[in-house]
Amino acid sequence: MTGQEGYGDEGYTVVGTEHYTALRRHRGLSRPLFFVVGCALGAGVALLFTPQSGRKTRQQLQEASRDTKDKMGYYYDRMRGLMGATLDKGKELIKERKPLLAAAFEAGRTAYEREKAQRKAQGLDR
């Protein structure tokens, strides 16, 4: 009687096979949707209960927005400069190490060819 009305494998009564969850009914959109709705409601309640006028609140929001924009521009320029310096340093390092890497690669190739020739001479290579 498992999966129908009656007793399940563990001995408890099974009343059906359908399990309804918020994720299943809304196809996975419930959590992000509820989060956005909660944020909007929270912001609305916060604006309703502010102890100052709307004009002053709008002015503070504009100032905060400008400050944030300025800080983001500063940090963007700073990070761009650091990334450029790091990239230039990496290019210089590669340019310095390229002959060494080429020599190591050539030495490996020579050793491989020598070993291959020895194995062929000994009849070990097919």
ZIGIWO-V902213 format. One record per residue. PHI is phi as a letter, one per 40 degrees, with the letter a starting at -180 (* if undefined). PSI is psi in whole degrees, -180 to 180 (NA if undefined). OMEGA is omega in whole degrees, 0 to 359 (none if undefined). Layout:
# ZIGIWO-V902213
phi: (PHI/PHI)
psi: (PSI/PSI)
omega: (OMEGA/OMEGA)
This chain:
# ZIGIWO-V902213
phi: (*/c/g/b/c/i/b/c/c/c/g/b/c/b/b/i/b/c/b/b/b/c/c/c/c/b/f/g/c/c/c/c/c/c/c/c/c/c/c/c/c/c/c/c/c/c/c/c/b/c/c/b/c/c/c/c/c/c/c/c/c/c/c/c/c/c/c/c/c/c/c/c/c/c/c/c/c/c/c/c/c/c/c/c/c/c/c/c/c/c/c/c/c/c/c/c/c/d/c/c/c/c/c/c/c/c/c/c/c/c/c/c/c/c/c/c/c/c/c/c/c/c/g/c/c/c)
psi: (12/137/-8/-175/133/-146/138/-177/-37/-2/3/162/131/124/0/174/-7/131/117/127/164/-37/-37/-42/-35/13/43/0/-5/-46/-52/-38/-46/-35/-47/-44/-42/-42/-44/-44/-42/-42/-40/-45/-41/-41/-35/-33/19/141/14/173/162/-38/-45/-40/-45/-40/-43/-40/-41/-42/-43/-38/-44/-44/-44/-42/-43/-44/-41/-39/-42/-49/-34/-48/-41/-47/-38/-41/-44/-42/-40/-43/-42/-41/-44/-41/-41/-42/-42/-42/-42/-41/-39/-40/-9/-46/-38/-44/-40/-41/-42/-41/-44/-40/-40/-43/-43/-44/-40/-46/-41/-46/-39/-42/-41/-44/-36/-39/-34/-7/16/-20/134/NA)
omega: (181/179/176/177/181/182/178/181/184/177/178/185/177/185/178/182/181/177/182/176/178/181/183/182/185/177/174/182/188/183/178/180/179/178/181/179/178/178/180/178/178/179/179/179/179/179/180/185/177/184/182/184/180/180/180/179/178/179/179/178/178/179/178/179/178/179/179/179/179/180/180/177/179/181/177/179/180/180/178/177/179/179/178/179/179/179/178/179/178/178/179/179/178/180/179/186/184/179/179/178/179/179/179/178/180/178/177/179/179/179/179/180/179/179/179/179/178/180/179/179/180/179/180/182/181/none)
